[in-house]
Amino acid sequence: MKDLLTNIIDAHGGIARWNSFQKVEATIVSGGELWGMKGLVQDSNPRRMTVSLHEEFASVTPFGAADQRTSFTPDRIAIEKLDGTVVAERRDPRALFDGHEMLTPWGPLHRAYFNGYALWTYLTTPFHLVMKGVEVSERDPWREGNETWRVVRARFPKSIATHSDIQDFFFGEDFLLRRHDYNVDVSGGFDAAQNVFNYIEADGIKLPSKRLAYTRAPDHRVALDPLMVSIDISDVHFS
């Protein structure tokens, strides 16, 4: 398992390079049908995402208005003015989703929290697999077309806010991420599978620039209709 993780981390840029940075900034454009299911309007305007690499913090600008941003940590979600004035906030934000199902409507704080933990998870993959408290194991290989993918199962500690405690990451023969499976606990716990592709390199770190999230069928195959969430990532900079 140690050798597999080392190969995966090295393929994405290496732990030494990763540890030399503190944050990543990226432009994101989101789409998909989840937003409509939640009673939200999702436009195709680009937004700027900032994520801390070694602690769980994320912020997206603009959010709700041109002069607003979000501020996410596992124990707090806030919508702020650019000068730091708080517009709305919630401590213990996970409790906002108690009793939620797939079609339960979301408000701005729900959306801000989901955006924060999801993009933190995506932009720190696979390096968060070696963070303190994350337990990993190798599962049976997965056959996809002519390829055989190695599967790493991660069990996240309660201190990390993410989709679900247990998530599976699929890596190709080049050790780059191909797919990411999880349950969306904040939306009734439905099974999700996310295909990732169109790799780019930014400051020596490799990451997929395209993410397409779908529901997952009982046979663990990706159910390609509907497209729940799409994320395009560009203009990435680590510092």
Contacts in CASP RR format, 6 or more apart in sequence:
PFRMAT RR
TARGET T0000
AUTHOR 0000-0000-0000
METHOD contacts of the structure
MODEL  1
MKDLLTNIIDAHGGIARWNSFQKVEATIVSGGELWGMKGLVQDSNPRRMT
VSLHEEFASVTPFGAADQRTSFTPDRIAIEKLDGTVVAERRDPRALFDGH
EMLTPWGPLHRAYFNGYALWTYLTTPFHLVMKGVEVSERDPWREGNETWR
VVRARFPKSIATHSDIQDFFFGEDFLLRRHDYNVDVSGGFDAAQNVFNYI
EADGIKLPSKRLAYTRAPDHRVALDPLMVSIDISDVHFS
1 136 0 8 1.000
1 137 0 8 1.000
1 138 0 8 1.000
4 138 0 8 1.000
4 150 0 8 1.000
4 152 0 8 1.000
5 129 0 8 1.000
5 130 0 8 1.000
5 136 0 8 1.000
5 152 0 8 1.000
7 175 0 8 1.000
8 126 0 8 1.000
8 129 0 8 1.000
8 152 0 8 1.000
8 171 0 8 1.000
8 175 0 8 1.000
9 15 0 8 1.000
9 18 0 8 1.000
9 126 0 8 1.000
9 127 0 8 1.000
9 129 0 8 1.000
9 130 0 8 1.000
10 175 0 8 1.000
11 171 0 8 1.000
11 174 0 8 1.000
11 175 0 8 1.000
11 176 0 8 1.000
11 206 0 8 1.000
12 126 0 8 1.000
12 127 0 8 1.000
12 175 0 8 1.000
12 176 0 8 1.000
12 177 0 8 1.000
12 205 0 8 1.000
12 206 0 8 1.000
12 207 0 8 1.000
13 204 0 8 1.000
13 205 0 8 1.000
13 206 0 8 1.000
15 127 0 8 1.000
15 130 0 8 1.000
17 203 0 8 1.000
17 204 0 8 1.000
17 205 0 8 1.000
18 53 0 8 1.000
18 127 0 8 1.000
18 205 0 8 1.000
19 54 0 8 1.000
21 53 0 8 1.000
21 203 0 8 1.000
21 205 0 8 1.000
21 238 0 8 1.000
21 239 0 8 1.000
22 52 0 8 1.000
22 53 0 8 1.000
22 54 0 8 1.000
22 239 0 8 1.000
23 50 0 8 1.000
23 51 0 8 1.000
23 52 0 8 1.000
23 53 0 8 1.000
23 238 0 8 1.000
23 239 0 8 1.000
24 50 0 8 1.000
24 51 0 8 1.000
24 53 0 8 1.000
24 123 0 8 1.000
24 202 0 8 1.000
24 205 0 8 1.000
24 236 0 8 1.000
24 237 0 8 1.000
24 238 0 8 1.000
24 239 0 8 1.000
25 48 0 8 1.000
25 49 0 8 1.000
25 50 0 8 1.000
25 51 0 8 1.000
25 235 0 8 1.000
25 236 0 8 1.000
25 237 0 8 1.000
25 239 0 8 1.000
26 48 0 8 1.000
26 49 0 8 1.000
26 51 0 8 1.000
26 123 0 8 1.000
26 233 0 8 1.000
26 234 0 8 1.000
26 235 0 8 1.000
26 236 0 8 1.000
26 237 0 8 1.000
27 46 0 8 1.000
27 47 0 8 1.000
27 48 0 8 1.000
27 49 0 8 1.000
27 233 0 8 1.000
27 234 0 8 1.000
27 235 0 8 1.000
27 236 0 8 1.000
28 46 0 8 1.000
28 47 0 8 1.000
28 48 0 8 1.000
28 49 0 8 1.000
28 60 0 8 1.000
28 119 0 8 1.000
28 231 0 8 1.000
28 232 0 8 1.000
28 233 0 8 1.000
29 44 0 8 1.000
29 45 0 8 1.000
29 46 0 8 1.000
29 47 0 8 1.000
29 231 0 8 1.000
29 232 0 8 1.000
29 234 0 8 1.000
30 42 0 8 1.000
30 47 0 8 1.000
30 229 0 8 1.000
30 230 0 8 1.000
30 231 0 8 1.000
30 232 0 8 1.000
31 42 0 8 1.000
31 44 0 8 1.000
31 229 0 8 1.000
31 230 0 8 1.000
31 231 0 8 1.000
32 42 0 8 1.000
32 226 0 8 1.000
32 227 0 8 1.000
32 228 0 8 1.000
32 229 0 8 1.000
32 230 0 8 1.000
33 226 0 8 1.000
33 227 0 8 1.000
33 228 0 8 1.000
34 187 0 8 1.000
34 213 0 8 1.000
34 228 0 8 1.000
34 229 0 8 1.000
35 41 0 8 1.000
35 42 0 8 1.000
36 42 0 8 1.000
37 102 0 8 1.000
37 103 0 8 1.000
38 103 0 8 1.000
38 104 0 8 1.000
38 105 0 8 1.000
38 106 0 8 1.000
38 107 0 8 1.000
38 110 0 8 1.000
38 111 0 8 1.000
38 187 0 8 1.000
39 105 0 8 1.000
39 106 0 8 1.000
40 106 0 8 1.000
40 107 0 8 1.000
40 111 0 8 1.000
46 234 0 8 1.000
47 60 0 8 1.000
47 61 0 8 1.000
47 62 0 8 1.000
47 63 0 8 1.000
48 60 0 8 1.000
48 61 0 8 1.000
49 58 0 8 1.000
49 59 0 8 1.000
49 60 0 8 1.000
49 119 0 8 1.000
49 123 0 8 1.000
50 58 0 8 1.000
50 59 0 8 1.000
50 60 0 8 1.000
50 61 0 8 1.000
51 57 0 8 1.000
51 58 0 8 1.000
51 119 0 8 1.000
51 120 0 8 1.000
51 123 0 8 1.000
51 124 0 8 1.000
52 58 0 8 1.000
52 120 0 8 1.000
53 124 0 8 1.000
53 127 0 8 1.000
53 238 0 8 1.000
54 131 0 8 1.000
56 72 0 8 1.000
56 73 0 8 1.000
56 74 0 8 1.000
56 117 0 8 1.000
56 120 0 8 1.000
56 160 0 8 1.000
56 161 0 8 1.000
57 71 0 8 1.000
57 72 0 8 1.000
57 73 0 8 1.000
57 120 0 8 1.000
58 70 0 8 1.000
58 72 0 8 1.000
58 115 0 8 1.000
58 116 0 8 1.000
58 117 0 8 1.000
58 119 0 8 1.000
58 120 0 8 1.000
59 69 0 8 1.000
59 70 0 8 1.000
59 71 0 8 1.000
59 72 0 8 1.000
59 116 0 8 1.000
60 69 0 8 1.000
60 70 0 8 1.000
60 112 0 8 1.000
60 115 0 8 1.000
60 116 0 8 1.000
60 119 0 8 1.000
61 68 0 8 1.000
61 69 0 8 1.000
61 70 0 8 1.000
61 82 0 8 1.000
62 68 0 8 1.000
62 69 0 8 1.000
63 69 0 8 1.000
63 70 0 8 1.000
63 79 0 8 1.000
63 108 0 8 1.000
63 112 0 8 1.000
64 79 0 8 1.000
64 108 0 8 1.000
67 81 0 8 1.000
67 82 0 8 1.000
68 79 0 8 1.000
68 80 0 8 1.000
68 81 0 8 1.000
68 82 0 8 1.000
68 87 0 8 1.000
69 79 0 8 1.000
69 80 0 8 1.000
69 82 0 8 1.000
70 77 0 8 1.000
70 78 0 8 1.000
70 79 0 8 1.000
70 80 0 8 1.000
70 112 0 8 1.000
70 115 0 8 1.000
70 116 0 8 1.000
71 77 0 8 1.000
71 78 0 8 1.000
71 79 0 8 1.000
71 80 0 8 1.000
72 78 0 8 1.000
72 112 0 8 1.000
72 113 0 8 1.000
72 115 0 8 1.000
72 116 0 8 1.000
72 117 0 8 1.000
72 120 0 8 1.000
74 117 0 8 1.000
74 159 0 8 1.000
74 160 0 8 1.000
74 161 0 8 1.000
75 91 0 8 1.000
75 92 0 8 1.000
75 93 0 8 1.000
76 89 0 8 1.000
76 90 0 8 1.000
76 91 0 8 1.000
76 93 0 8 1.000
77 89 0 8 1.000
77 90 0 8 1.000
77 93 0 8 1.000
77 96 0 8 1.000
77 109 0 8 1.000
77 112 0 8 1.000
77 113 0 8 1.000
77 116 0 8 1.000
78 86 0 8 1.000
78 87 0 8 1.000
78 88 0 8 1.000
78 89 0 8 1.000
78 90 0 8 1.000
78 112 0 8 1.000
79 86 0 8 1.000
79 87 0 8 1.000
79 88 0 8 1.000
79 89 0 8 1.000
79 108 0 8 1.000
79 109 0 8 1.000
79 112 0 8 1.000
80 86 0 8 1.000
80 87 0 8 1.000
81 87 0 8 1.000
88 108 0 8 1.000
88 109 0 8 1.000
89 109 0 8 1.000
90 96 0 8 1.000
90 109 0 8 1.000
90 113 0 8 1.000
93 109 0 8 1.000
93 113 0 8 1.000
94 113 0 8 1.000
94 161 0 8 1.000
94 186 0 8 1.000
96 109 0 8 1.000
96 110 0 8 1.000
96 113 0 8 1.000
97 110 0 8 1.000
97 185 0 8 1.000
97 186 0 8 1.000
97 187 0 8 1.000
99 188 0 8 1.000
100 186 0 8 1.000
100 187 0 8 1.000
100 188 0 8 1.000
101 187 0 8 1.000
101 188 0 8 1.000
102 187 0 8 1.000
102 188 0 8 1.000
102 190 0 8 1.000
104 187 0 8 1.000
104 188 0 8 1.000
106 114 0 8 1.000
110 186 0 8 1.000
113 161 0 8 1.000
113 186 0 8 1.000
114 186 0 8 1.000
117 161 0 8 1.000
117 162 0 8 1.000
117 163 0 8 1.000
118 162 0 8 1.000
118 163 0 8 1.000
119 231 0 8 1.000
120 162 0 8 1.000
121 128 0 8 1.000
121 162 0 8 1.000
121 163 0 8 1.000
122 180 0 8 1.000
122 211 0 8 1.000
122 231 0 8 1.000
122 233 0 8 1.000
123 207 0 8 1.000
123 233 0 8 1.000
125 169 0 8 1.000
125 177 0 8 1.000
125 180 0 8 1.000
125 207 0 8 1.000
126 152 0 8 1.000
126 169 0 8 1.000
126 171 0 8 1.000
126 177 0 8 1.000
128 134 0 8 1.000
128 160 0 8 1.000
129 136 0 8 1.000
129 152 0 8 1.000
129 154 0 8 1.000
129 169 0 8 1.000
131 160 0 8 1.000
133 156 0 8 1.000
133 157 0 8 1.000
133 159 0 8 1.000
134 154 0 8 1.000
134 155 0 8 1.000
134 156 0 8 1.000
134 157 0 8 1.000
134 160 0 8 1.000
135 154 0 8 1.000
135 155 0 8 1.000
136 152 0 8 1.000
136 153 0 8 1.000
136 154 0 8 1.000
136 155 0 8 1.000
137 152 0 8 1.000
137 153 0 8 1.000
138 150 0 8 1.000
138 151 0 8 1.000
138 152 0 8 1.000
138 153 0 8 1.000
139 151 0 8 1.000
139 152 0 8 1.000
139 153 0 8 1.000
139 168 0 8 1.000
140 151 0 8 1.000
141 148 0 8 1.000
141 149 0 8 1.000
141 150 0 8 1.000
141 151 0 8 1.000
142 148 0 8 1.000
142 149 0 8 1.000
142 151 0 8 1.000
142 170 0 8 1.000
142 179 0 8 1.000
143 149 0 8 1.000
144 170 0 8 1.000
144 178 0 8 1.000
144 179 0 8 1.000
147 172 0 8 1.000
147 173 0 8 1.000
147 178 0 8 1.000
148 172 0 8 1.000
148 173 0 8 1.000
149 170 0 8 1.000
149 171 0 8 1.000
149 172 0 8 1.000
149 178 0 8 1.000
149 179 0 8 1.000
150 170 0 8 1.000
150 171 0 8 1.000
150 172 0 8 1.000
150 175 0 8 1.000
151 168 0 8 1.000
151 169 0 8 1.000
151 170 0 8 1.000
151 171 0 8 1.000
152 168 0 8 1.000
152 169 0 8 1.000
152 171 0 8 1.000
153 166 0 8 1.000
153 167 0 8 1.000
153 168 0 8 1.000
153 169 0 8 1.000
154 166 0 8 1.000
154 167 0 8 1.000
154 168 0 8 1.000
154 169 0 8 1.000
155 165 0 8 1.000
155 166 0 8 1.000
156 162 0 8 1.000
156 164 0 8 1.000
156 165 0 8 1.000
156 166 0 8 1.000
156 167 0 8 1.000
158 165 0 8 1.000
162 182 0 8 1.000
163 182 0 8 1.000
163 183 0 8 1.000
163 184 0 8 1.000
163 185 0 8 1.000
163 186 0 8 1.000
163 192 0 8 1.000
164 182 0 8 1.000
164 183 0 8 1.000
164 184 0 8 1.000
164 185 0 8 1.000
164 189 0 8 1.000
166 182 0 8 1.000
166 183 0 8 1.000
167 180 0 8 1.000
167 181 0 8 1.000
167 182 0 8 1.000
168 180 0 8 1.000
168 181 0 8 1.000
168 182 0 8 1.000
169 177 0 8 1.000
169 179 0 8 1.000
169 180 0 8 1.000
169 181 0 8 1.000
170 177 0 8 1.000
170 178 0 8 1.000
170 179 0 8 1.000
170 180 0 8 1.000
170 181 0 8 1.000
171 177 0 8 1.000
171 178 0 8 1.000
172 178 0 8 1.000
176 199 0 8 1.000
176 206 0 8 1.000
176 208 0 8 1.000
177 196 0 8 1.000
177 208 0 8 1.000
178 195 0 8 1.000
178 196 0 8 1.000
178 197 0 8 1.000
179 193 0 8 1.000
179 194 0 8 1.000
179 195 0 8 1.000
179 196 0 8 1.000
179 222 0 8 1.000
180 193 0 8 1.000
180 194 0 8 1.000
180 196 0 8 1.000
181 191 0 8 1.000
181 192 0 8 1.000
181 193 0 8 1.000
181 194 0 8 1.000
181 216 0 8 1.000
181 220 0 8 1.000
182 192 0 8 1.000
182 194 0 8 1.000
183 189 0 8 1.000
183 190 0 8 1.000
183 191 0 8 1.000
183 192 0 8 1.000
184 190 0 8 1.000
184 192 0 8 1.000
190 215 0 8 1.000
191 215 0 8 1.000
191 216 0 8 1.000
192 213 0 8 1.000
192 214 0 8 1.000
192 215 0 8 1.000
192 216 0 8 1.000
192 228 0 8 1.000
193 213 0 8 1.000
193 214 0 8 1.000
193 215 0 8 1.000
193 216 0 8 1.000
193 220 0 8 1.000
193 221 0 8 1.000
193 222 0 8 1.000
193 223 0 8 1.000
194 211 0 8 1.000
194 212 0 8 1.000
194 213 0 8 1.000
194 214 0 8 1.000
194 229 0 8 1.000
195 211 0 8 1.000
195 212 0 8 1.000
195 214 0 8 1.000
195 222 0 8 1.000
196 208 0 8 1.000
196 210 0 8 1.000
196 211 0 8 1.000
196 212 0 8 1.000
197 208 0 8 1.000
197 210 0 8 1.000
198 208 0 8 1.000
198 209 0 8 1.000
198 210 0 8 1.000
199 206 0 8 1.000
199 207 0 8 1.000
199 208 0 8 1.000
199 209 0 8 1.000
200 206 0 8 1.000
200 207 0 8 1.000
200 208 0 8 1.000
200 209 0 8 1.000
200 233 0 8 1.000
200 234 0 8 1.000
200 236 0 8 1.000
202 236 0 8 1.000
202 237 0 8 1.000
202 238 0 8 1.000
203 236 0 8 1.000
203 237 0 8 1.000
203 238 0 8 1.000
203 239 0 8 1.000
204 238 0 8 1.000
205 238 0 8 1.000
207 233 0 8 1.000
207 236 0 8 1.000
208 233 0 8 1.000
209 232 0 8 1.000
209 233 0 8 1.000
209 234 0 8 1.000
209 236 0 8 1.000
210 230 0 8 1.000
210 231 0 8 1.000
210 232 0 8 1.000
210 233 0 8 1.000
211 229 0 8 1.000
211 230 0 8 1.000
211 231 0 8 1.000
211 233 0 8 1.000
212 227 0 8 1.000
212 229 0 8 1.000
212 230 0 8 1.000
213 227 0 8 1.000
213 228 0 8 1.000
213 229 0 8 1.000
213 230 0 8 1.000
213 231 0 8 1.000
214 222 0 8 1.000
214 223 0 8 1.000
214 224 0 8 1.000
214 225 0 8 1.000
214 226 0 8 1.000
214 227 0 8 1.000
214 228 0 8 1.000
215 223 0 8 1.000
215 226 0 8 1.000
215 228 0 8 1.000
216 222 0 8 1.000
216 223 0 8 1.000
217 223 0 8 1.000
END
